[in-house]
Amino acid sequence: MREAPVAKPITESEAAEIARQLFGIEAAAHALAGEYDDNFRLREAGGSEFVLKIMHPDREREFVEMQCAVLQHLATTAGELPLPRVVPSLRGQLCVQTRVGDGSRRIVWLLTYLRGKTLAEFQPHTPELLEELGHFLGKLSSGLAGFSHPAAQRELKWDASRAAWIRDYLQYVEPLPRRMLAQRFLGLFETDVAPKLAGLRKSVVYGDANDYNVLVACGPGEGARIAGVIDFGDTHYGITVSELATAAAYAILGKKDALAAATAVLAGYCAEFSLTEDEIALIYPLVGARLAVSVVNSAHRKSLKPDDAYVTVSEAPAWEALERWARIFPRFANYAFRAACGLAPIAKAAAVESYLAKSDAASILEADLRTEPCVVLDLSVGSTFLGADFSSSETAKLSAAVAEELKRSGARVAVGRYDEARLLYNAPQFGASKNPTDERRTIHLGIDLFAEPGTPLRAPLAGVVHILANNAIPLDYGPLVILKHVTDTGEEFFTLYGHLTEKTLHELSIGQPVTRGQVFAHVGAVHENGGWPPHVHFQIILDLLDRGADFPGVARASEREIWKALSPDPNLLLQIPAERFPKPSPTVQQLRTRRKDLLGGSLSVSYAKPLNIVRGWKQFLYDETGRAYLDVYNNVPLVGHSHPRVAEAAQKQLALLNTNTRYLHENVLRYAERLTALLPDPLKVCHFVNSGSEANELAIRMARAKTGSDDIIVLEHAYHGHTNTLIDVSPYKFDGPGGGGRKPWVHVAPIADDYRGPYRRGEKNLGEKYAAHVGEIVETLRKQGRRATYLAETLPSVAGQIAFPPNYLAEAYRHVRAAGGVCIADEVQVGFGRLGTHFWGFETQGVVPDIVVFGKPIGNAFPLAAVVTTPEIARVFANGMEFFSTFGGNPVSCAVGLAVLDVVRDEKLQENAKKVGDYWLAGLAELQKRYELIGDIRGSGLFLGLDLVRNRETREPATAQATHIVNRLRERGILAGTDGPHHNVIKLRPPLIFTETDADVFNTTLDAILAEDAAQP
Ligand SMILES: Cc1ncc(COP(=O)(O)O)c(C=O)c1O
């Protein structure tokens, strides 16, 4: 047919009239973009929506009838799928021929309208969404099975089996490298697909699940769902597997990990509709061919109509995807696809593995590890063997640690485990990018046998020398040998030996036979082996993927199962007894199950996909696979996770003495001196305990001793701890789920929140106005002869990262003190320089509390807390009843407290908080200009809050969006949390060593997430 639009397009009013006359529908018509036909969206007054399709005059009726028939068929066979339904005309016809204004005869038909955004425009394409697309299409394929129509037998350039037509059009592709790329996939189609076409399953396929035909729906903060597919104009009889391959070709557009995207679609598809092994084997070439058809088609049409934007709409992403696809090794893709369909990734794996298990392999080392004692090391991410400090994986330190372990155990050989996630691989070749949260290669695919340099190595099985190489870049394999073997049933496999002597390479030649048990190589020394502690890395390989000496020994965790299939456990040959191995680490699922039974249900776990965090270092946390997460949430590790000075202080003191404070010991005094030196007069008397809750409890006892009244004034939404009294003084708890309500002795004042509270930014005397409410409570109590304790955080965190307006605390304290009350500052969240401008929160308000409470960051995650008060209150409190906390102020916690203060001072962390906080705020302010969702940004230094709103006028909290954003940040490798009474405030409180680069990583990631559909107001 002619590929040209009709000369005179149908007008919207004409379309509305046609709809009324033929279908009895009274609706306004809006023209939709289209290539050939005139399509209109109709909306009835009642809200029902339709698509009126007025076909190009050259369209054959049969073609439209086929589309009607296929949609009607699917309405019965796949009724649960949201698909357009054909609406019959007033006369009961599915398509009607009619004469239109320009005199042409047109076929007209009507479909129900599907609401949704196109997949192309929707963000993000999560693996879950792509998998759901697969499910959808799998059900579609099931629904189409058995459907036939004469018009489906058509010649269509998008028919996957006809991709070879592009050969004559490659000439239109410029520049040459692109032409060659398209040619390469054409070649693959011709060699791998074309010869199999005759034997392939065929059926009617929809054939057009491109990203502009797939619709997605999602409410604020919700997970996305597939809302349908549209445009059945490419329906044809073709190879069944093309349905999936076409969808996969478009699903990979714009994806950094194209294979993961394609695999996600396939996994969903296969769960609904089985593909055969032969069909799966063609997915890679078919995806490439589809993209090649797309780009060649664009190039050709561009040559005909250079200015037609429609032609080039998906050209750039298609080229990019094709380039990415070309970088994936076809057999590797096939293994991933097989796994996604529940098949063994590598068909021959079972045969080879059973051969290996029963083969009488020779011992590689002189010491036969089947019987000889050995020590199996734990080099995993969470292993205490290496600790958190990355410098411990520097090779000299690693060598020393391994040697020490050998000495300690008395074994001759130390073993490094297979399938172990390690953080040893920090060189660029392991995938470390500029973004520290990007996935790196961490999964070890061989077994390491640590032994003296020069130790002879024997071939476990007979084979021939297949590869000799020296991968000499630092931390690579160094000298390397790969032997080729064949099983008794003729299956080929390989064994790899890395980190050998250079001499080994000179003594062997390619093709040389090696007999079982023959010494063929030697363990290299550090200077020649890539710089590692002397060992042999021994790995089995079932398919070299044409990579030769570049075959990886370490894989990405997201591809773990495929690489494990490619490189099965070398212990099949070594046969080190199972009891020598440390217990395997539990999986996330196992931990969740055990936790459910062992820990109370009231203890929740963060994120929709909970994390198993096994290591913390500086501002990063690491899960069991070695994935790094930038921690912007934890204010407890003030000076960074696992700070060596803090750890050393604790370890040294714990190894010497830890006991209670009833003996004289200098640590507690030194710490009290250092802490009080940082505090204004008259805050000079310390009491040490173990947690913020304990400290607040104690502070309240002291205050009550002074006031003689139980009454306590707290702020709305406040949280002060988990004990009985503290729940009673925490509106966040007693007014929250499971709470028992306010006790008569508790008085709640409005929180001085100048964004959401009754008095807002811009008004005058805000501090005074909010403080007046405290004054009123104080006055009511005074009239009853009662005196109040005023307990407030200096910058409330749980209430939503609130910074009080100027003068608030000064005025509130003035009211309280005027009536003989006591003021407690809960400094648990914000103290120790976090605010940048001041060391303590109360200083930002220009006040000196009567009692100040410290917790959380004070010990950098070591259980330490303190209450510091005036000599006067301390004297009143010492009324004869003794104060004693068994662990409070012990030598270890005071050593830790001292180390924390040292680090804050020496590393100038308050200054850093100010500098980085200002920088971060400036970046966030830029985001606020672009995203309506960010209603307010507040806080200072590294204590910031983003108040998310659906509407900046009404300030309606965007709770669902905030939850979505935090979960998406977690998926992107950043840990944040929500807070505030509406859980709509993203709280940012990273360790004070946070850098400007970290702030950039956060802001860039947040920027991308804020653009996503579920994050819209
Ligand atoms: C402001 C405030 N005070 C006190 C506490 C209680 O501290 P802990 O959990 O150490 O008992 C918390 C804990 O989150 C807090 O946020």
The ligand as a Gaussian input file, in Angstrom:
#p B3LYP/6-31G(d) Opt

LIG

0 1
 C       15.524000      12.486000      70.038000
 C       15.753000      11.124000      70.585000
 N       15.903000      10.959000      71.907000
 C       16.118000       9.747000      72.452000
 C       16.183000       8.614000      71.679000
 C       16.368000       7.270000      72.301000
 O       17.654000       6.795000      72.114000
 P       17.990000       5.231000      72.213000
 O       17.359000       4.573000      71.036000
 O       19.480000       5.211000      72.205000
 O       17.425000       4.731000      73.504000
 C       16.049000       8.743000      70.299000
 C       16.132000       7.557000      69.418000
 O       15.803000       7.553000      68.257000
 C       15.813000      10.027000      69.737000
 O       15.662000      10.187000      68.416000

